[in-house]
Structure formats: structure tokens, C-alpha cells
Amino acid sequence: MRRLEASAFSGAFPGEHELADEYDVSRHTVREALRRLRQVGILDSGRGRRTAVQTARIEQPLGALYSLFSEVQARGMRQRSEVLRRESRRDSTVAIRLGIDADTEFVYLERLRYADEQPLALDRTWLLASLARPLLEADLTATGVYAELASLGGVRITEGQERIHAVTPTADQRRLLGLGRGVALLAIERIGRVTGNPAEWRETLVRGDRFSVVAKWTPHTAYQMAVADGSPLGSSRRRSAAD
């Protein structure tokens, strides 16, 4: 366990023969140890696949303003972003989604997000240029967009809504995110608002093997789930888990 906690097996995980020789134990002992590690979710293996150490999942709580940057840091991981594109642009489709004038100017950011130097998410963000123009010159390598928006422009996203659904990655997305075969993406579509007014449209594609969504409920507040109509952040019927 000490070697696992020290990330000693971040590359290829050793085979049974190698472990038996290294620790001077029988293959039966090695098999039993590996079985227990798989049972508690520390190791992952399957037919035709080499054994690998499971990567800790990032969790997103439902019902609150959420920052992927903050969650990665809170879990003791090193967060880094690589800016792939950054520009001023007009996008009538995004403007319609936000319910604003089709000729509105946006600051567009496209970033590849990393956690402990492993690709985690592909993020595309459209922010009103009237609020976010300072981000065109900001260093976003090791900070979050919301933190820079507040620091440079005094603007804070205060509320919003999200739609989360699974998608099949394209070949380019699979390459950028280093996805293995059979790994899907979770698509997170967000509208962010400042004091009630739409300010942001964001599309984030997160690795399904490194991310999960978490909900809590109590006897007095039932967990809510949305049955969407298929359109981006469209109308939905709310129902509780008890239904």
C-alpha cells in the first residue's frame, strides 16, 4: 500500500511473476492480494487488459455552483490548464441559448484541463466580452476562469443551471484526453448568470472514468432528477427519487 500511495505504479503495473519474485512470496499469495485490491476498487483489470491502478474520480455535487479547478485542488491534485484557443468572437447559436442579441460579442476560451498531469477535461467557454475582456490577456495555466474573472474584472458568476449527459468521444477527443477503449465522456452544458442575467455558456467534456456526479437528500428534501426534452438545457420535468 505504501508504494501505491506513493504512485510507484503510475506506469505499467507489474505482473504476478514479477511481484512474487520481488516480495519472495507464492503466486497464490500475490493473486489473493490483487483480488482484494480489485475488490475495494484500488486496482482495475479485465480479460485482455493489463492490471492498472484506479485513478481517483473527481466528484461534482449537484445543486451548487461548481468549480472543477477548486475540486481538483481540494483533492490534493495538481491542476493545470492548456489554452488551445482564445479569441473574441460572435456566435449566434450561443447567443440564442442565452436568450440575448445574436450579434453579442463573446470571449471564447478552449482549454485542455489536467489533474496530476493526466488529461481530465476539454472545456469550451463563451463569456460576454463586456464582462470578460480581461481574460484575453490573463494567464490561465494554474488558475480558474471564475477566479480570474473576479480578480481582474470584479465579476462573479452567482447562479446558473447545468445539463449533464453521456456522449461518445470523437477520435480527436479520444486523442486529446488520452482515452482508452470503451471510455465515454460526460458532457456538462452550463449557463452561468451574474445577478440573474446570462453571462456564460460552457460545454465541458469530462472523462467518464475520472468523474462522477453526486447528489444528497434528506427525509425532508427529496433528491431531484430532471427528465430532459433533448434540447440543450431545455424544459424538463422534475421528479424525486422516491417516485
N, C-alpha and C positions, 0 to 999 in steps of 0.2 A: 504493500500500500504506500510505503514511503516513496518508492520510485514512481508510482502512478501520480501521487500528489505533486511530485517534482517535475511532472511532464517528461519523464525519461523515455516514454514510448510515443512521442509525438509523431515519429515516422512510422516505419513498419513494426508491427508487434511481433515478438519472437514466437517461433513455433514450439510445439510440445517438446520435441527432442532437445532443442536449444535450452529451454527452461529447465528441463530435467538435468541436463549436464551442468548448467550454471549453478543450480542450487543443490546438486547432488541428491536428488530425490527420484522416486519412481515416476513413470509416466502416469500411473493411476493417480498419484498424489497431485500431479500437475493438472490432470483432467478435472479432478474434483474441485481444485481451487478455481480453475477457469469457469467451471459450471456455476459456482457460487457467485463469481463476479458478473457473469452474464445475467444471473437471476436477479441481482439487485440493480441492474442497468448500468454497470460500470464498463462492461465490455459488450461489443456487438459483433456477431458473427453469423454466418449462414452458409448454406450449400453453395460452393463455388466462389465464396468470398473469404478473404483473409480476415482474421480477428483484428479488431481495431478498438481503441479506447473511445467510448462515447463522449462527444463534446457536450458540455453543459448547455442547456437550452436557455435562451433569453425569454422571459415571460412578460406579456403585456396585460396589465389589468384592464378590465372593462369598466366603463363609466367614469373615467377621469382623463384629464389632459395628460398625454403620454409623450415622453421623450426617449427615443431609442438610445440616444447618446448617454443620457443620465442612467438608464437601466444597465447599459454595458459597464459603465464606470462603477455603479453600485455593486456589481458582482465581482469587482476586483479585476476586471479585464481591461486591457489597453485598447482605447478607442482611437480609430484613425479614419479619416475620410480622404479619398482621392477625387478631386473635382475633374470630371470628364468634360463637362461643358458649362459655360457661364456666359449669359448674354441678356440683353434687353430684347424682348420680342412681343408681338401681338399674336394672340391665339383666340379666335372667335369661339372655338369649341369649349375651351376652358372658361371663357367669359360667360357663355351661356350656362354652363354648370354652376357658376357662382351667381347667376342672375344679375349680371352687370353689363354695361355697354360693351358691344362686340369689339370696339376699337380700343379698349383699355390696354395700356402697356403693362407688361409684367417683367420682373426679374426672374429669369429661368435658370435653375441650378440642376445639374445632373451629377450625382455623386455615387461612388462605389464605397460602401461602408465596410469597415473591418472591425473585428473583435479579436484581440490577441493575434493580429497579423493574418487571420483567416477571413476570407470574404464572407460577409453576413447578409448584406442587402444592397439592392440597386434602388436608388432614390431619385425621383424626379419631382421638383418643386416649382410651382408658379406662385409668386408673391406680387402683390400690387407694387408697381415701380414707385408709386408715390410714397410708399411706406418703406420699401426695401432697397432703394438705390445704393445705400452704403455697402450692401453685401457684394456689389460688383468688384470691390477692391479688397474685401476682407479675407483674411487667412482663415479658411475653414478646415484646415488639416486636423486640428486637435480640439475643436470646439463645436458646439451645436449651433444650428441656424437660429433657433429661438434666443439663445444666449447672446449671440452677436447682434441680432435684431434689437434686443432690449438695450444692449450696451452702446451700440452706435447710433441708434435712432430713437431710443426710448419707446419702442413699440413692443407690446406684449400680446401674444395670442391668448385670449381669455376663455374661449369656448369653441365648440365645433362638433362635428359628427364624423363617424367613420363607417365604412363598409369593408368587411374582411371576407375574402373568398379564396378558394384554391385555384391555381392556374397551372397549366403545363408549360415549362420553360422552353423558350426557343433555343436554337443551337448557340446563338451569340450569348444569351443569358446564362446558359449552362457553362459556357467557357469563362465568362467574366466571374461567375460566382463559384467556380470550381465544383460543380455539382456532380455527384455520382449518378449512376443509372438508377432510375426509379424514384428519385427525389423530386418532389413537387415544390412549387413556390406558393407562399401565401401573399396575395395581393391586398394591400391596405390602401384604400382610397379615402382621403381626408379633405374635408372642408374646414378651414380654420377661420375664426372670426375675431375681430377686435371690437369690443363693446357692442356686440350684436351685428356688426357689419362684416360681410365676407371679405377676407383678405388673402386667403391661400387656398390653392388646390394642390394636393400632393398625392403621388402614386408611388408607393414603396413595395418592392418585391423582395420578400424575405425568404431565406432558405427554410423550407419546411422541417428539415432535420435539426435546426438550431433555434427554433422559435415556437412558442405556444401561447395561446390566449387563455387567460384565467378569469373566472367570474366567482364572486362570493354572494351568498344570500343568507338571510336570517329568517326566523319564523314570522317576522313582520314585514319583510321586504323580499318578495319572491324574485328569483333570478329571471331576468328578461332576455328573450331572444327575439330576433326580427326575422320575419319571413319576407324577403325582398321580392320586388316585382321584376328584377332582372336589369333594371336601368341603374346607372351609377348613382348611388345614394338616393335612389328613388323612393317612392312611397312604400311603406311596409306595414304589415300587421303585427302588432306586438302581442306576445303571449308569454306566459310564465312557464317555468319548467314543470310546474305541477299540472298543467293542462294535459 
